[in-house]
Amino acid sequence: MDSTILLFLLQDGITSGAIYALLGLALVLVFAVTRVILIPQGEFVTYGALTYATLSSGNMPGTATLALAMGIVAFCFDMIGGRNALHARMIARSVAINIALPLAIYAIALALHPQKTNVTVNFLLSVAIVAPIGLYVYRIAYQPIAHASVLVLLIASVGIHFAMQGLGLVFFGPEGLRAPAMTASSFAMGPLRITGQSIGIYAITIGLIAGLWLLFGYTLYGKALRATAVNRLGARIVGIRTSLSGQMAFLLAAIIGAISGILIVPITTVFFDTGFLIGLKGFVAAIIGGLVSYPLTALAAIVVGIVEALSSFYASNFKEVIVFTLLLPVLVLRSLASPTVEEDED
């Protein structure tokens, strides 16, 4: 390997690592707030990527219909769950979030999809379609069992992963899709060719990380999320609705997943099950970060991306094995440091 090849591999590794960093941050956020190991995070990536690719080709994405259907189910859950304390404000809020919002997004997508709109509109519309799905997934699948053990929540995550993957096959089919890049510009930096798509990935990743930092540090809702992550019982005592915190966490996770998918679909063909493997690599970074540390998770994601790139050059058949093997020393060290673990009680 000469220096030029090494630079190309490092560039690919950092680009992939930026995507894994976003997914790792989403996983840490969801776990800290809800104790859910979000295995379906990869499906948000797939939905975002394939929704964007479908809109770019001038077709109507099935995820818009899925969001509307899930919103109606979530509305029914709200009415049944709050049947003993229904009031006009609660019903109006549920109608606005669960029915009016996805219906408006569906109408916009239906009106715009034949026109083959520009990249920015497709980007924003794809995120708008996928984001509510995260909200409804929490309301339908996780909120009713929010106080269950971590093991029960993990089992639920596995089931939801398979359900969402199957729905992806129904809506998008078995064929892979690819979308046009956000920009065709590029420039040379020594022997490297830096594309505008790569710059977009770096810029959006940094922007999202900075946005999360501002959210958690300077907004009321962000501080509520932090309080819920630190102590769920204490958060409830001071009046923070942990169910709302969970919905916000899943909404942010869906937004991050959708954006990640949109960023990768111009540079690789995405199938209905592609997101699972990508999400697992974000999970590796999150585990290395202990599912609590955002900076360590981001740094670990870059390492995972670089290791994957180097492995693809030296041992392409075993690159996945090498990446997931990174977990072993981390898990061994953590088990030695904490030989007994007691599950937190709410």
C-alpha positions as CSV (number, residue, x, y, z in Angstrom):
1,M,0.0,0.0,0.0
2,D,1.4,3.4,-1.0
3,S,0.5,6.7,0.6
4,T,-2.0,7.6,-2.1
5,I,-4.1,4.5,-1.5
6,L,-3.8,5.1,2.3
7,L,-5.2,8.6,1.8
8,F,-8.1,7.3,-0.2
9,L,-8.9,4.7,2.4
10,L,-8.7,7.2,5.2
11,Q,-11.1,9.5,3.2
12,D,-13.6,6.7,2.7
13,G,-13.2,5.7,6.4
14,I,-13.9,9.2,7.7
15,T,-16.9,9.6,5.3
16,S,-18.4,6.3,6.6
17,G,-17.4,7.2,10.1
18,A,-19.3,10.4,10.0
19,I,-22.5,8.5,9.1
20,Y,-21.8,6.0,11.9
21,A,-21.3,8.8,14.3
22,L,-24.8,10.2,13.6
23,L,-26.4,6.8,14.1
24,G,-24.3,6.2,17.2
25,L,-25.4,9.5,18.7
26,A,-29.0,8.6,18.0
27,L,-28.7,5.3,19.7
28,V,-27.1,6.8,22.7
29,L,-29.8,9.5,22.9
30,V,-32.6,7.0,22.7
31,F,-31.1,4.5,25.2
32,A,-30.2,7.3,27.7
33,V,-33.8,8.6,27.7
34,T,-35.9,5.5,27.3
35,R,-33.6,2.5,28.0
36,V,-34.4,1.2,24.5
37,I,-31.7,-0.3,22.4
38,L,-33.0,1.0,19.1
39,I,-32.3,-1.9,16.7
40,P,-34.8,-0.4,14.2
41,Q,-32.5,2.7,13.8
42,G,-31.2,1.1,10.6
43,E,-34.7,1.1,9.2
44,F,-35.0,4.8,9.6
45,V,-31.8,5.0,7.5
46,T,-33.4,2.7,4.8
47,Y,-36.7,4.6,4.8
48,G,-34.9,8.0,4.5
49,A,-32.7,6.8,1.7
50,L,-35.4,5.0,-0.4
51,T,-38.0,7.8,0.2
52,Y,-35.5,10.3,-1.2
53,A,-34.6,8.0,-4.1
54,T,-38.3,7.5,-4.9
55,L,-39.1,11.2,-4.8
56,S,-36.0,11.9,-7.0
57,S,-37.4,9.5,-9.6
58,G,-40.8,11.3,-9.6
59,N,-42.7,8.6,-7.8
60,M,-44.9,8.6,-4.7
61,P,-43.1,6.9,-1.7
62,G,-45.0,4.3,0.3
63,T,-43.6,5.7,3.5
64,A,-46.0,8.6,3.3
65,T,-48.9,6.2,3.4
66,L,-47.2,4.3,6.2
67,A,-46.8,7.5,8.3
68,L,-50.5,8.3,7.8
69,A,-51.6,4.8,8.8
70,M,-49.4,4.7,11.8
71,G,-50.6,8.1,12.9
72,I,-54.2,6.9,12.8
73,V,-53.2,3.9,15.0
74,A,-51.4,6.2,17.4
75,F,-54.5,8.4,17.6
76,C,-56.5,5.3,18.5
77,F,-53.9,4.4,21.2
78,D,-54.2,7.9,22.6
79,M,-58.0,7.7,22.8
80,I,-58.0,4.3,24.4
81,G,-55.1,5.1,26.8
82,G,-56.7,8.4,28.0
83,R,-60.3,7.3,27.9
84,N,-60.8,8.0,31.6
85,A,-59.5,11.6,31.3
86,L,-60.4,12.8,27.8
87,H,-60.7,16.5,27.3
88,A,-60.9,18.9,24.3
89,R,-57.2,20.0,24.5
90,M,-55.9,16.4,24.6
91,I,-58.1,15.3,21.7
92,A,-57.1,18.4,19.6
93,R,-53.4,17.8,20.3
94,S,-53.7,14.1,19.3
95,V,-55.6,14.9,16.2
96,A,-53.0,17.6,15.2
97,I,-50.0,15.3,15.7
98,N,-51.3,11.9,14.7
99,I,-53.7,12.8,11.9
100,A,-53.4,16.3,10.6
101,L,-49.6,16.3,10.4
102,P,-49.1,13.0,8.4
103,L,-52.2,13.9,6.3
104,A,-50.6,17.3,5.4
105,I,-47.3,15.7,4.6
106,Y,-49.0,13.0,2.5
107,A,-50.9,15.7,0.6
108,I,-47.7,17.7,-0.1
109,A,-45.9,14.5,-1.3
110,L,-48.9,13.6,-3.5
111,A,-48.9,17.1,-5.1
112,L,-45.1,17.4,-5.6
113,H,-44.0,13.9,-6.6
114,P,-44.9,14.0,-10.3
115,Q,-42.9,17.2,-10.8
116,K,-39.4,15.8,-10.0
117,T,-38.6,18.6,-7.7
118,N,-35.1,19.8,-6.9
119,V,-32.7,18.2,-4.4
120,T,-33.5,20.5,-1.5
121,V,-37.2,19.9,-1.7
122,N,-36.8,16.2,-1.9
123,F,-34.4,16.3,1.0
124,L,-36.7,18.2,3.3
125,L,-39.8,16.3,2.2
126,S,-38.1,12.9,2.8
127,V,-37.1,13.9,6.3
128,A,-40.7,15.2,6.9
129,I,-42.2,11.9,5.8
130,V,-39.9,9.7,7.9
131,A,-39.6,11.8,11.1
132,P,-43.2,11.2,12.3
133,I,-42.7,7.4,11.8
134,G,-40.2,7.5,14.7
135,L,-42.8,9.4,16.8
136,Y,-45.5,6.8,16.1
137,V,-43.2,3.8,16.6
138,Y,-42.6,5.0,20.1
139,R,-46.3,5.7,20.8
140,I,-47.5,2.4,19.4
141,A,-44.8,-0.1,20.4
142,Y,-42.7,1.3,23.3
143,Q,-44.8,3.8,25.3
144,P,-47.3,1.1,26.5
145,I,-44.3,-0.9,27.9
146,A,-42.1,2.0,28.9
147,H,-41.6,0.7,32.4
148,A,-40.7,-2.8,31.4
149,S,-37.2,-4.2,31.8
150,V,-34.4,-3.5,29.3
151,L,-34.6,-7.2,28.1
152,V,-38.3,-6.8,27.3
153,L,-37.6,-3.5,25.5
154,L,-34.8,-5.3,23.6
155,I,-37.1,-8.1,22.5
156,A,-39.7,-5.5,21.4
157,S,-36.9,-3.8,19.3
158,V,-36.1,-7.0,17.5
159,G,-39.7,-7.5,16.6
160,I,-40.1,-3.9,15.4
161,H,-37.0,-4.3,13.3
162,F,-38.4,-7.3,11.5
163,A,-41.8,-5.6,11.0
164,M,-40.3,-2.4,9.6
165,Q,-37.9,-4.3,7.4
166,G,-40.8,-6.3,6.0
167,L,-42.8,-3.1,5.4
168,G,-39.7,-1.7,3.6
169,L,-39.8,-4.7,1.3
170,V,-43.6,-4.1,0.7
171,F,-43.2,-0.4,-0.1
172,F,-40.0,-0.4,-2.0
173,G,-39.5,-3.9,-3.4
174,P,-36.4,-6.1,-3.5
175,E,-34.6,-4.0,-6.0
176,G,-32.0,-1.5,-4.8
177,L,-32.3,2.2,-5.4
178,R,-29.8,5.0,-5.9
179,A,-30.4,8.8,-6.0
180,P,-28.5,11.7,-7.6
181,A,-25.9,13.5,-5.5
182,M,-26.8,16.7,-3.7
183,T,-24.1,18.4,-5.8
184,A,-21.9,17.3,-8.7
185,S,-19.0,19.7,-7.7
186,S,-15.6,18.4,-6.7
187,F,-12.1,19.6,-6.2
188,A,-8.6,18.1,-5.9
189,M,-6.6,18.1,-2.8
190,G,-3.2,16.6,-3.6
191,P,-3.9,13.1,-5.0
192,L,-7.4,13.1,-3.5
193,R,-10.6,14.0,-5.2
194,I,-13.0,15.6,-2.7
195,T,-16.6,15.4,-3.9
196,G,-19.3,17.8,-2.9
197,Q,-21.3,14.9,-1.6
198,S,-18.5,14.1,0.9
199,I,-18.3,17.8,2.0
200,G,-22.0,17.7,2.5
201,I,-21.8,14.6,4.7
202,Y,-19.1,16.3,6.8
203,A,-20.9,19.6,7.0
204,I,-24.3,18.1,7.9
205,T,-22.7,15.7,10.5
206,I,-21.0,18.6,12.2
207,G,-24.1,20.7,12.0
208,L,-26.3,18.0,13.6
209,I,-23.8,17.4,16.4
210,A,-23.7,21.2,17.0
211,G,-27.5,21.3,16.9
212,L,-27.8,18.5,19.5
213,W,-25.3,20.3,21.7
214,L,-27.3,23.5,21.5
215,L,-30.6,21.6,22.0
216,F,-29.4,19.9,25.2
217,G,-27.6,22.8,26.6
218,Y,-29.8,25.8,25.9
219,T,-33.4,24.7,25.4
220,L,-36.1,23.7,27.9
221,Y,-37.0,20.5,25.9
222,G,-33.3,19.6,25.7
223,K,-32.8,20.0,29.4
224,A,-35.9,17.9,30.0
225,L,-34.3,15.1,27.9
226,R,-31.1,15.4,29.9
227,A,-33.0,15.2,33.1
228,T,-34.9,12.1,32.0
229,A,-31.7,10.5,30.9
230,V,-30.0,11.2,34.3
231,N,-32.9,10.1,36.5
232,R,-36.3,9.1,35.2
233,L,-38.0,9.0,38.6
234,G,-36.6,12.4,39.5
235,A,-37.7,13.8,36.2
236,R,-41.3,12.6,36.8
237,I,-41.3,14.1,40.3
238,V,-40.4,17.6,39.1
239,G,-43.2,17.4,36.4
240,I,-41.3,16.3,33.3
241,R,-43.5,13.9,31.2
242,T,-41.2,11.0,30.5
243,S,-43.5,9.9,27.7
244,L,-43.0,13.2,25.9
245,S,-39.2,12.8,26.4
246,G,-39.4,9.4,24.8
247,Q,-41.4,10.7,21.9
248,M,-38.9,13.5,21.4
249,A,-35.9,11.1,21.5
250,F,-37.5,8.8,18.9
251,L,-38.4,11.8,16.7
252,L,-34.8,13.0,16.8
253,A,-33.5,9.4,16.1
254,A,-35.8,9.2,13.1
255,I,-34.7,12.6,11.8
256,I,-31.0,11.6,12.2
257,G,-31.6,8.2,10.6
258,A,-33.5,9.7,7.6
259,I,-30.7,12.3,7.0
260,S,-28.1,9.6,7.2
261,G,-29.9,7.6,4.6
262,I,-30.3,10.5,2.3
263,L,-26.6,11.2,2.6
264,I,-25.5,7.7,1.7
265,V,-28.0,6.8,-1.1
266,P,-26.1,8.9,-3.8
267,I,-22.9,7.0,-3.1
268,T,-24.2,3.4,-2.7
269,T,-27.1,1.4,-3.8
270,V,-29.6,1.0,-0.9
271,F,-31.9,-2.1,-0.5
272,F,-34.8,-2.6,1.8
273,D,-32.5,-4.3,4.3
274,T,-29.3,-2.2,3.9
275,G,-29.9,0.0,6.9
276,F,-29.7,-2.9,9.4
277,L,-26.0,-3.5,8.8
278,I,-25.2,0.3,8.8
279,G,-27.2,0.7,12.0
280,L,-25.2,-2.2,13.6
281,K,-21.9,-0.3,12.9
282,G,-23.4,2.8,14.6
283,F,-24.3,0.4,17.4
284,V,-20.7,-0.7,17.7
285,A,-19.6,2.9,18.1
286,A,-22.4,3.4,20.7
287,I,-21.3,0.4,22.7
288,I,-17.6,1.6,22.7
289,G,-19.0,4.9,24.0
290,G,-20.7,2.9,26.8
291,L,-24.2,4.1,25.5
292,V,-23.7,7.2,27.6
293,S,-20.8,9.3,26.1
294,Y,-21.6,11.4,23.0
295,P,-18.0,12.5,22.3
296,L,-16.6,9.0,22.8
297,T,-19.3,7.6,20.5
298,A,-18.5,10.1,17.7
299,L,-14.7,9.3,18.0
300,A,-15.4,5.5,18.1
301,A,-17.5,5.9,14.9
302,I,-14.6,7.5,13.0
303,V,-12.4,4.6,14.2
304,V,-15.0,2.1,13.0
305,G,-15.1,3.8,9.6
306,I,-11.4,3.8,9.2
307,V,-11.0,0.2,10.3
308,E,-13.7,-0.9,7.9
309,A,-12.0,1.0,5.0
310,L,-8.6,-0.6,5.8
311,S,-10.2,-4.0,6.2
312,S,-11.8,-3.7,2.8
313,F,-8.4,-3.3,1.3
314,Y,-6.5,-6.0,3.2
315,A,-9.3,-8.6,3.8
316,S,-12.5,-7.5,2.0
317,N,-14.2,-10.9,2.7
318,F,-13.8,-10.4,6.5
319,K,-14.3,-6.7,6.9
320,E,-17.6,-7.0,8.7
321,V,-16.1,-9.6,11.0
322,I,-13.1,-7.3,11.8
323,V,-15.4,-4.4,12.5
324,F,-17.7,-6.3,14.9
325,T,-14.6,-7.9,16.6
326,L,-13.9,-4.4,17.9
327,L,-16.6,-5.0,20.4
328,L,-14.9,-7.9,22.1
329,P,-12.1,-6.1,23.9
330,V,-14.5,-3.3,24.9
331,L,-17.0,-5.8,26.4
332,V,-14.3,-7.8,28.2
333,L,-12.9,-4.6,29.8
334,R,-16.3,-3.4,30.8
335,S,-17.3,-6.8,32.3
336,L,-14.0,-6.8,34.3
337,A,-14.6,-3.3,35.5
338,S,-18.3,-4.0,36.4
339,P,-18.7,-7.7,37.2
340,T,-22.2,-7.2,38.7
341,V,-24.8,-5.0,37.1
342,E,-28.1,-4.2,38.7
343,E,-30.9,-2.9,36.5
344,D,-32.1,0.6,37.5
345,E,-35.5,0.8,38.9
346,D,-37.9,3.6,37.9
